[in-house]
Amino acid sequence: MSSDLARRPGAAWLLRSLLAILRHPSLWLVALRQVRVLAAPAWWRRAPFLPVPDAAYLRFRLVTMYGSDASPDPADIVPYLRWCRAWPHLAT
Amino acid sequence: MVPRLAAPGNLSAAVAGGSGPSEPDRHDRSDDEHHGADGSYVLRLHQIRVPLVEPMRSASGELHERTSIIVEAEGADGVRGWGECVVLDGLDYPVASLEVAWAWLCAGPDTWAIGRDEAGASIPRTAPRSAAGALRDALWDLGLRRDGISLASWLGGSSPRERVSSARVLGIAGDIDALVAAAQEASLAGHRHLVCKIRPGWDVEPLCAVRDALPSVGLAADANGSYAPDDGALDAIDELALAWLEQPVAPGDLAGSARVAARLATPVVLDESVVSVHDLERAMRAGALDGLNVKPGRNGGAIEAQWLAAIAAEAGLDVLVGGLLETGIGRAAAVALAAAPVITLPTDLGPSDRYLASDLTEPFVLGADGTLRVPTGPGIGVTPRLDRLAALTVRRAEVRVER
């Protein structure tokens, strides 16, 4: 599924998201947990060999969360992680 | 405790066409041993058509019958989960059309992995949100039923309400005597809160008539975005000290909504304006709302709606759960959300027999105190009657999802 990689958020988006998280130290552990929870199964066996979500699942969740599979505003990651912290059992 | 089929690995496998690795690659084995099935499931789609007890008129249009796509996910162990895809063809409302939602659900995993080159031209590249939400709800329901956990407790933490207060929605009657009669009938039935649909030309006079007839009943209004921000009628409505005024101006006009919210003492609740957390954040920054109406049928399912509700509540907004004339399946999921502590206003979900000539589940019944009982059984807590489902179904399809 070569088009999947192209549909993943780009490096600029990841960097902006990371900066948004870095401003909130109280969310760092939550962010790490979410990386683990959302990482594609056996991510180490397949390119890009990073613990990123499965591209198809990511798009599916973007649709349920936003109504579109376009990359969301990186600033949205902060309220998302706050919600993950408050409701960890829902944050899958 | 993560429901097996609702977890990312499982749904990911489904969305990717069963190509994902096995569940233990993702979760602790102890969790997996807690579950019993292999992750494959059969998805059965039922397009149903249910006549309404009476037409529902609003500023968005008029509805005479209810069409839904019921999503049934049956695991290899025979456990079934249920979701409902809201369809409102004929109304000016932001949910997918019947054929778009049906085509996407029927297309199965190859197309759910949206973005594949082989996706058919007739299938939208982006999934219809209401269909994706119904699929997710069905898989969550399946997982929760398997674990014996109720959706209400899953969404509401340790203290979901046992009953939720129900506000009766009164459509645009066109005749004030008929509206007052409907309001009195609702009050006699037990409702302590009423929401009147309004639009320019049908607002102050009917609201005053209901208020005069039932001064002790909580009264709110829903304009479905039909006013201009500077319309003087909004100031006259403000004089009525309503419990809230829902969606006074067009959904895209956050600046206009902010002007209305600043001018009126009546709390402004936004509905169609907020379809995502991004919209919510923008609306809050603009000062465009005092409250939020979340609808699982429109907001991507019960979990995503809870996300919106929790963020709004954390920001100090009031939140209510709205309905879209769902059958008992979608209604049960929405009532479960309405039971969560983050929900602070009466739901506009009502008893089944008020809206639907026949329901798929045992009906939701209004208590004498104007409340609905929150289902406490596993999952959404209600099970469709298969004979009724068969009788109301006008189209079927089946999709197999293998691990």
Boltz contact constraints between the chains, C-beta under 6 A:
constraints:
  - contact:
      token1: [A, 3]
      token2: [B, 115]
      max_distance: 6.0
  - contact:
      token1: [A, 7]
      token2: [B, 115]
      max_distance: 6.0
  - contact:
      token1: [A, 38]
      token2: [B, 8]
      max_distance: 6.0
  - contact:
      token1: [A, 41]
      token2: [B, 9]
      max_distance: 6.0
  - contact:
      token1: [A, 41]
      token2: [B, 20]
      max_distance: 6.0
  - contact:
      token1: [A, 41]
      token2: [B, 21]
      max_distance: 6.0
  - contact:
      token1: [A, 41]
      token2: [B, 25]
      max_distance: 6.0
  - contact:
      token1: [A, 41]
      token2: [B, 26]
      max_distance: 6.0
  - contact:
      token1: [A, 42]
      token2: [B, 21]
      max_distance: 6.0
  - contact:
      token1: [A, 42]
      token2: [B, 25]
      max_distance: 6.0
  - contact:
      token1: [A, 54]
      token2: [B, 12]
      max_distance: 6.0
  - contact:
      token1: [A, 56]
      token2: [B, 15]
      max_distance: 6.0
  - contact:
      token1: [A, 56]
      token2: [B, 16]
      max_distance: 6.0
  - contact:
      token1: [A, 56]
      token2: [B, 113]
      max_distance: 6.0
  - contact:
      token1: [A, 57]
      token2: [B, 8]
      max_distance: 6.0
  - contact:
      token1: [A, 57]
      token2: [B, 12]
      max_distance: 6.0
  - contact:
      token1: [A, 57]
      token2: [B, 15]
      max_distance: 6.0
  - contact:
      token1: [A, 59]
      token2: [B, 114]
      max_distance: 6.0
  - contact:
      token1: [A, 60]
      token2: [B, 15]
      max_distance: 6.0
  - contact:
      token1: [A, 63]
      token2: [B, 127]
      max_distance: 6.0
  - contact:
      token1: [A, 63]
      token2: [B, 129]
      max_distance: 6.0
  - contact:
      token1: [A, 63]
      token2: [B, 132]
      max_distance: 6.0
  - contact:
      token1: [A, 64]
      token2: [B, 132]
      max_distance: 6.0
  - contact:
      token1: [A, 64]
      token2: [B, 133]
      max_distance: 6.0
  - contact:
      token1: [A, 64]
      token2: [B, 136]
      max_distance: 6.0
  - contact:
      token1: [A, 64]
      token2: [B, 300]
      max_distance: 6.0
  - contact:
      token1: [A, 64]
      token2: [B, 301]
      max_distance: 6.0
  - contact:
      token1: [A, 64]
      token2: [B, 304]
      max_distance: 6.0
  - contact:
      token1: [A, 65]
      token2: [B, 300]
      max_distance: 6.0
  - contact:
      token1: [A, 65]
      token2: [B, 304]
      max_distance: 6.0
  - contact:
      token1: [A, 66]
      token2: [B, 276]
      max_distance: 6.0
  - contact:
      token1: [A, 67]
      token2: [B, 129]
      max_distance: 6.0
  - contact:
      token1: [A, 67]
      token2: [B, 275]
      max_distance: 6.0
  - contact:
      token1: [A, 68]
      token2: [B, 126]
      max_distance: 6.0
  - contact:
      token1: [A, 69]
      token2: [B, 126]
      max_distance: 6.0
  - contact:
      token1: [A, 73]
      token2: [B, 278]
      max_distance: 6.0
  - contact:
      token1: [A, 76]
      token2: [B, 277]
      max_distance: 6.0
  - contact:
      token1: [A, 76]
      token2: [B, 278]
      max_distance: 6.0
  - contact:
      token1: [A, 79]
      token2: [B, 277]
      max_distance: 6.0
  - contact:
      token1: [A, 79]
      token2: [B, 311]
      max_distance: 6.0
  - contact:
      token1: [A, 83]
      token2: [B, 307]
      max_distance: 6.0
  - contact:
      token1: [A, 83]
      token2: [B, 310]
      max_distance: 6.0
  - contact:
      token1: [A, 90]
      token2: [B, 303]
      max_distance: 6.0
  - contact:
      token1: [A, 92]
      token2: [B, 2]
      max_distance: 6.0
  - contact:
      token1: [A, 92]
      token2: [B, 7]
      max_distance: 6.0
  - contact:
      token1: [A, 92]
      token2: [B, 8]
      max_distance: 6.0
